[in-house]
């Protein structure tokens, strides 16, 4: 697992899927595209969100701290897929925005 500060690029629409381990139970799922900080060529990841995390809407450009889990699984004899899922996401904007200046006007850091 890694924890990193990332910038949200996009979010797919929320879908409801069946939970394999529990018959009849459903959960929300979506994909969050994130990019590590470090400029235009920093690594980007497609992260799966499940349950309550998938229900939240993340805006492009929003800064988050994400705890990500990586799993590799074989598809066939020649290919292996890597799954990236989020264990926890904290919105940094909740802590750094808004900043109230002397005129009581809101300013943002980013």
C-alpha positions, 0 to 999 in steps of 0.5 A: 500500500502507498499513500500519496498526494494526488490531483483528481483528473476525472471520475466515471459515473457511479454504477451499482454491482453485485457483491460476489461474496454476499448473494443479493447485496449490491455496492456502488463502484466508480473509477477515479483517474488521479495523477501524482504531483510533479508536473505534466508527465507525472504518473497517472492511475485509474483507481477503483472506489467502492461503497461510500467512497464511490458515492462521493463526487470528486472535482477535476483539479481537486487535491486528495491524499489517497491510500492505495492498494495494488493487486496483480492477478493473472488473466491467462498464461501471458497477461497479468492485470494490476488492480488499484483500489482506494482504502481511504481518501482525504480531501486536502481542499477541506483543510486548505480551502477556503482561506478568509482574508482580512476583507472576509473574501474567500481565496483559494491556495490552488 
